[in-house]
Amino acid sequence: MENTQQKHTQQLVLACIDGSAISSAVCDYAVWIAQRVGAPLKLLHNIEHQETPVTSDLTGNIGLGSQEHLLEDLTKLEQQRSKLLMQQGKLMLETAKQRAQQSGIADPITVQRHGSVAESLIDLEDDIHVLVLGVRGADHEKQQEKIGSHLEMMIRAIHRPILVVNDEFKTPETIMLAYDGSEAAEKVVDMVAKSPLYKGFTCHLVCVNKNTENAENADKLLQQASEKLAKASGLTLITASLSGKADQELCAYQEKHAIDLTIMGAFSHTRLREMLLGSFTVKMLVNTKKPLLLLR
């Protein structure tokens, strides 16, 4: 249940807290966004229900009387497990709430829900201004070569800006826009031009071509996007046209220019193309060293 009875009509910054090592950074980035845009902060923890333990599969191999007692014991164990998970989640939320309050958020909202995170996010989508979550959950945080098992599904399901955190918090000052002229990329440009979140930042607008033959077209795209961003107050704009594989060039540029935050469209190609060539979004999520803000 939510820790406040106040209902906010204003869209909020939603942070998914799961107890992974990156949860503190998720909380910090959510606090930073909420303060920059003047939005309420909500901290969400989900209790995902798992199937009954495999022990129950053995009940058909024993007598009826023993089976009944075993099922009763399993039910009690599951109830105890559920209570422990709820208590653990409440502690996570309380820790995150205190962290947010220490950073200047007076009254962060906390909520604990049952079921999958994706289901909760779909329910809450209309209330979300920006969603903040970790690139990997607690169960997969050591698998650096992969993203969280449900992350792609959540990104595809939610049509809101999603900040995917993969490193400790650092107050962003320099951003990179990965621009290719697509509809999603245009949304990114429009958002950055209008949002108070990026005021005072150095903004690198970067376009990557497969080969140098497309450089002239890239320059035209950059010029169009630059004109939009030039109207935004408080942005220092730098443009760059690169050639090569997009994910490799962008990650190299990010490191070379000490980019704090990369902003790009997500999953803008068809599923078939991604099956054949691989997903650019997934490659960026796996290889980038700094947080990604994704739009669809």
FENCORDA-V748690 format. One line per field, one symbol per residue. ss: DSSP state (~ for helix, > for strand, _ for the rest). psi: psi as a letter, one per 40 degrees, with the letter a starting at -180 (. if undefined). burial: I if it has 24 or more other ideal C-beta (glycine too) atoms within 12 Angstrom, else O. A space follows every 50 residues. Layout:
# FENCORDA-V748690
ss: ???
psi: ???
burial: ???
This chain:
# FENCORDA-V748690
ss: ___________>>>>>______~~~~~~~~~~~~~~~___>>>>>>>___ ___~~~~~~~~__~~~~~~~~~~~~~~~~~~~~~~~~~~~~~~~~~~~~~ ~~______>>>>>>__~~~~~~~~~~~>>>>>>>________________ ~~~~~~~___>>>>>________>>>>>____~~~~~~~~~~~~_~~~__ _>>>>>>>>__~~~~~~~~~~~~~~~~~~~_____>>>>>>>>__~~~~~ ~~~~~~____>>>>>_____~~~~~~~__~~~~~~~~____>>>>_
psi: iieiehhhdiiihhhhheeideddddddddddddddefiihhhhhhhhhi ihieddeedeeiiddddddddddddddddddddddddddddddddddddd ddeehdgihihhiiaidddddddeddehdhhhiidiadeeeegdeiiide dddddddhgihhhhheiihhhhdhihhhheeiddddddddddddiedehe ihhhhhhhidiededdddddddddddddddehhehhhhihhiiahddddd ddddddefhdhhhiihfeiiddddddeihddddddddieiihhii.
burial: OIOOOOOIOOIIIIIIIIIIOIIIIIIIIIIIIIOIIOIIIIIIIIIIOO OOOOOOOOOOOOOOOOOOOIOOOOOOOOOOOOOOIOOOIIOIIOOIIOII OOIOIOOIIIIIIOOOIIOIIOOIOOIIIIIIIIIIIIOOOOOOOOIIOI IIOIIOIIOIIIIIIIIOIOOIOIIIIIIIIIOIIIIIIIIIIOIOIIOO IIIIIIIIIOOOOOOOOIOOIIOOIIOIIOOIOOIOIOIIIIOOOIIOII IOIIOOOOIIIIIIIIIIOOOOOOOOOOIIIIIIIIIIIIIIIIII
